[in-house]
Amino acid sequence: MKSNANKIMVDDYYGLLRNLSKETKIKLIAKLSNSIIEDNTSENENVVDNFFGAFKSNKSAEEIIKEIRESRTFNRTIEVF
């Protein structure tokens, strides 16, 4: 299934890029080639953290839960009819 989706994506990109000049295509190829050579798996893992709101903390999960519960305030008032 992924290979079919990848093929469709490649075809779509080719449709967008096929009318570029030869010089521009060569520059694009060079940039893509460099991105493959410079690919660092550690950088890719950090990118995922940026998209999903991950944060680093030295506190344990129990401490964070305790802080959240203690910071809650309830100011409900019952209205008389």
Residue pairs with C-beta under 8 A, 6 or more apart in sequence:
17 25
17 28
20 28
57 64
59 67
